[in-house]
Amino acid sequence: MLTARSLSYHYFFRTLILLAFSSYIVLLSKSDALQYYIAPRMMIYVKLASVLLYVIACFQGYLALRAYWGRPVTCDCEQEISPSVFRNTIAYGLLLLPLLVGFLLPDTALSSAMAASKGMNLSAPASLMKKTAEPTVNNAGSLSAPSAAPTPVTTAPTAAPSASPSAASQGPASDANLATPKTAPSDADLQAMFKADNEWEEDFSKIGMILYKKDMITVNPDIYMEILSSIDLYKDNFIGKKIELTGFVYREDQMTDSQFVVGRFAVSCCSADATPYGVMIDFPTASTFPKDMWVKVTGTIQNVTYKGNDLFKIQASRVEKITAPSSPYVYPNFEPLKVLK
């Protein structure tokens, strides 16, 4: 049985631990680093948790003072504290360890190293394709849904321009050679081109029709996954269309010197479920752009076969180094059409 004074020390220590957790959440929130770990829609719950932790810490502090003054609160409703120093050290150590990791290690976004570990996805999520085709798994462990009608690899001829990662890189290929037809298709033609075979494809069909009408498809980070999924589902319709997107550079050993991937991590709830999605880029001086550099790519959509999978790529005419965005991740958008319109 612990004395009242020894009991007060335990309560004081619990108070400090709870205050540290609450303060850490506040620190992450104030420094905008909370987004590295939690999706925006979940942040309100984490912030409320910090308030709850503070309230519990105050109560533990009250119990500590009562015990220190020799008037401990006894309700016989809690587990008796063990007198074992070893057991208490292990118990409190398990709580202190994540605090030390959080306070001592820098807050950074996930990088290409994590993308390599998880496997970069170069096609639409399998959940979007499950009623049209069975997804296959490539050698890197990433999902790739097969197309209904695979098309051969198309490579636009380009000369090797001078480029450096510190400045914009401009390819000499003329966009006129890859221009889209001048006669715009009718609404009936678009509906036939972007036919939705099941309920999973309906929104992506509508997104595809909107994107097809644009002279330049700009991949908005707010609907990053939705745009890329729509292009992937109907990629044959987008061959030759101009596109622009941003992301970090990712590279695999199997890629050629003219290839790399521009990707971003998609987060649904927290960084633990982050999944990397990206697009293959073909550019003559691709090797001059190191991993994890943030770039903006402008080019045209073409077909490519990678590890036996039929994918779409961007035949880049311009690759420009940019500053990493304040919010590096992308998130599911349940109303993508409102963003496009």
C-alpha positions in Angstrom: 0.0 0.0 0.0 1.5 3.3 -1.0 1.6 6.2 1.4 -0.3 9.4 0.6 2.9 11.2 -0.3 4.0 8.5 -2.7 0.5 8.5 -4.2 0.8 12.3 -4.8 4.0 11.8 -6.8 2.2 9.4 -9.2 -0.6 11.9 -9.7 1.8 14.7 -10.3 3.6 12.6 -12.9 0.4 11.8 -14.7 -0.5 15.4 -14.7 2.7 16.3 -16.4 2.3 13.6 -19.0 -1.2 14.6 -19.9 -0.2 18.3 -20.0 2.7 17.4 -22.3 0.3 15.5 -24.7 -2.1 18.4 -24.7 0.7 20.9 -25.3 2.2 18.9 -28.1 -1.2 18.9 -30.0 -1.4 22.7 -29.5 2.1 23.1 -30.7 1.5 21.0 -33.9 -1.7 23.0 -34.5 -0.1 26.4 -34.1 2.9 25.5 -36.3 0.6 24.0 -39.1 2.5 20.7 -38.6 -0.6 18.8 -37.6 -1.4 18.4 -41.3 1.6 16.1 -41.6 -0.2 13.5 -39.4 -3.9 14.1 -39.6 -6.4 14.8 -42.5 -8.1 18.2 -42.2 -11.5 16.7 -41.6 -10.1 14.9 -38.5 -8.3 17.8 -37.0 -11.2 19.1 -35.1 -11.4 15.9 -33.1 -7.7 15.9 -32.3 -8.0 19.5 -31.1 -11.0 18.6 -28.9 -8.9 15.7 -27.6 -6.2 18.2 -26.5 -8.9 20.1 -24.5 -10.1 16.9 -22.9 -6.5 15.9 -22.0 -6.1 19.3 -20.4 -9.2 18.8 -18.3 -8.1 15.3 -17.2 -4.7 16.7 -16.3 -6.3 19.4 -14.1 -8.2 16.7 -12.3 -5.1 14.6 -11.8 -3.4 17.7 -10.5 -6.2 18.1 -8.0 -5.8 14.5 -6.9 -2.1 15.1 -6.5 -2.6 18.1 -4.3 -5.1 16.3 -2.1 -2.8 13.3 -1.7 0.2 15.6 -0.9 -1.8 17.4 1.8 -2.6 14.0 3.4 -6.3 14.0 2.3 -6.3 11.7 -0.8 -9.5 11.2 -2.6 -10.6 7.6 -2.2 -13.4 6.2 -4.2 -12.3 2.6 -4.6 -13.1 3.0 -8.3 -9.6 2.8 -9.8 -6.9 0.2 -10.0 -4.4 0.2 -7.2 -1.1 1.7 -8.2 1.7 -0.9 -8.2 4.5 -0.4 -5.7 7.0 -2.0 -8.1 9.5 0.5 -9.5 10.1 -1.7 -12.6 6.4 -1.9 -13.5 5.9 1.8 -13.0 9.0 2.6 -15.1 7.7 0.5 -18.0 4.2 1.9 -17.8 5.2 5.5 -17.7 8.0 4.9 -20.3 5.4 3.7 -22.8 3.7 7.1 -22.5 6.9 9.1 -22.5 8.4 7.4 -25.6 5.9 8.9 -28.2 6.3 12.3 -26.5 10.1 12.2 -26.8 9.8 11.1 -30.4 7.3 13.9 -31.2 9.3 16.7 -29.5 12.8 15.7 -30.6 12.3 14.6 -34.2 11.5 17.2 -36.9 8.0 17.4 -38.4 8.3 16.6 -42.1 6.1 15.4 -44.9 6.3 11.8 -46.2 8.9 11.5 -49.0 9.9 9.2 -51.9 11.5 6.8 -49.4 8.0 6.1 -47.9 6.6 5.9 -51.5 9.1 3.3 -52.4 8.2 1.3 -49.3 4.4 1.5 -49.9 4.6 1.2 -53.7 3.8 4.1 -56.0 0.4 3.7 -57.6 0.4 4.8 -61.3 -3.2 4.0 -62.0 -6.7 4.6 -60.6 -7.4 3.1 -57.2 -8.6 -0.5 -57.4 -11.9 0.3 -55.7 -12.8 2.4 -58.7 -12.0 -0.3 -61.2 -13.4 -3.4 -59.4 -16.6 -3.6 -61.4 -14.8 -3.2 -64.8 -11.6 -5.2 -64.4 -9.6 -7.1 -61.9 -6.5 -5.0 -60.8 -3.1 -6.5 -61.1 -0.1 -6.0 -58.9 3.2 -4.8 -60.3 6.6 -5.7 -59.1 6.8 -2.7 -56.7 3.6 -3.9 -55.0 1.4 -1.1 -56.4 -2.0 -1.6 -57.9 -2.5 -1.2 -61.7 -5.9 -1.7 -63.2 -5.7 -3.1 -66.8 -7.3 -1.2 -69.6 -10.1 -2.8 -71.6 -8.3 -2.1 -74.8 -4.5 -1.7 -74.3 -2.8 0.7 -76.7 0.9 0.6 -77.8 3.4 3.0 -76.3 3.5 6.3 -78.0 6.7 8.4 -77.8 6.8 11.9 -79.2 10.2 12.7 -80.8 12.1 15.3 -78.9 15.5 16.8 -79.0 17.6 17.0 -75.8 17.2 20.5 -74.4 19.5 22.1 -71.9 18.0 21.9 -68.4 18.9 22.3 -64.8 16.8 21.5 -61.7 17.2 25.1 -60.5 15.4 26.6 -63.4 12.5 25.9 -65.8 13.2 23.2 -68.4 11.6 23.8 -71.8 11.4 21.0 -74.4 11.4 22.0 -78.0 8.6 19.7 -79.1 5.8 21.7 -80.7 2.4 21.4 -79.1 0.9 21.8 -82.6 2.0 18.3 -83.5 -0.1 17.0 -80.6 -3.0 19.3 -81.0 -6.5 18.1 -80.3 -9.2 18.2 -83.0 -10.5 21.6 -83.9 -14.1 20.4 -84.1 -15.5 20.1 -80.6 -17.6 16.9 -80.1 -21.3 17.3 -79.3 -22.8 16.4 -75.9 -24.0 13.1 -77.4 -20.5 12.3 -78.6 -19.1 13.1 -75.2 -21.6 10.9 -73.5 -20.7 8.1 -75.8 -16.9 8.7 -75.3 -17.3 8.8 -71.5 -19.9 6.1 -71.0 -20.3 5.0 -67.4 -20.7 1.2 -67.2 -21.5 1.2 -63.5 -22.3 3.5 -60.6 -18.6 3.7 -59.6 -17.8 5.5 -62.9 -20.7 8.0 -63.1 -18.9 10.9 -61.4 -15.7 10.1 -63.2 -17.5 10.1 -66.5 -18.9 13.6 -65.7 -15.4 14.8 -64.6 -13.9 13.4 -67.8 -16.4 15.3 -70.0 -15.6 18.5 -68.2 -11.8 17.9 -68.5 -12.1 17.0 -72.2 -13.5 20.4 -73.0 -10.6 22.3 -71.5 -7.6 23.4 -73.6 -5.3 22.7 -70.6 -6.1 20.2 -67.9 -4.7 21.6 -64.6 -4.6 19.0 -61.9 -6.1 20.8 -58.9 -4.7 19.4 -55.7 -8.2 19.7 -54.2 -9.4 17.0 -56.6 -6.0 15.4 -57.5 -7.1 11.8 -57.1 -10.4 12.4 -58.9 -8.8 14.0 -61.9 -6.1 11.4 -62.3 -8.6 8.5 -61.8 -10.9 10.0 -64.5 -8.0 10.3 -66.9 -6.9 6.8 -66.2 -10.4 5.3 -66.7 -10.8 7.0 -70.0 -7.2 7.5 -71.0 -7.7 6.7 -74.7 -9.9 9.8 -75.0 -7.2 12.1 -73.5 -4.3 11.1 -75.7 -2.7 14.3 -76.9 -4.5 16.6 -74.4 -2.3 19.2 -72.6 -2.0 18.8 -68.9 -0.2 20.4 -66.0 0.4 19.0 -62.5 2.7 19.4 -59.5 4.2 16.9 -57.1 7.5 15.5 -55.8 9.9 13.5 -57.9 10.0 9.8 -57.4 12.2 7.3 -59.3 12.6 3.5 -59.5 15.6 1.6 -60.7 13.6 0.1 -63.6 13.0 3.6 -65.1 15.1 5.0 -67.9 17.1 8.2 -67.7 14.3 10.1 -69.3 11.6 8.9 -66.9 10.5 9.8 -63.4 7.2 10.0 -61.5 5.5 13.1 -60.2 3.5 12.0 -57.2 1.7 13.0 -54.1 0.5 11.2 -51.0 -3.3 10.8 -50.6 -4.5 10.8 -47.0 -7.9 9.7 -45.9 -7.6 9.8 -42.1 -4.0 10.1 -41.0 -0.5 9.6 -42.3 -0.7 5.9 -41.4 -3.1 5.3 -44.3 -1.2 7.6 -46.7 -1.0 6.1 -50.2 1.3 7.5 -53.0 -0.3 8.2 -56.4 1.6 9.6 -59.3 2.0 9.9 -63.1 4.9 8.7 -65.2 6.8 11.6 -66.8 9.0 11.4 -69.9 11.5 14.2 -70.3 14.9 14.1 -72.0 16.8 15.6 -68.9 14.7 13.8 -66.3 17.9 12.5 -64.6 18.8 16.0 -63.5 15.9 16.2 -61.2 16.7 14.5 -57.8 14.2 12.6 -55.7 11.8 14.6 -53.5 12.3 17.8 -55.5 8.9 19.5 -56.1 8.2 20.3 -59.7 5.5 21.6 -62.0 5.2 19.5 -65.2 3.5 20.7 -68.4 3.1 18.4 -71.4 0.7 16.1 -73.2 -1.0 12.8 -72.3 0.4 9.7 -74.0 0.3 6.0 -73.5 3.1 4.0 -72.0 3.7 0.4 -70.9 5.6 0.0 -67.6 6.2 -3.4 -66.0 3.7 -4.9 -68.4 0.9 -2.5 -67.4 -0.8 -0.1 -69.8 -0.7 3.3 -68.2 -0.8 7.0 -69.3 2.2 9.2 -69.1 2.9 12.9 -69.6 5.3 13.7 -72.5 6.7 16.7 -70.8 7.5 19.9 -72.7 8.4 21.8 -69.5 9.6 20.8 -66.1 10.0 23.5 -63.5 11.3 23.4 -60.0 8.8 24.9 -57.4 8.7 25.4 -53.7 7.0 22.6 -51.8 3.4 23.5 -50.9 2.4 24.3 -47.4 -0.1 21.4 -47.6 1.8 18.6 -49.4 -0.9 15.9 -49.2 -4.1 15.5 -51.2 -7.4 14.3 -49.7 -10.5 12.6 -51.1 -13.1 15.0 -52.3 -16.7 13.9 -52.1 -18.0 16.7 -54.3 -15.4 17.0 -57.1 -17.8 18.4 -59.6 -18.4 21.6 -57.6 -14.6 22.3 -57.7 -14.5 21.8 -61.5 -17.5 24.0 -62.3 
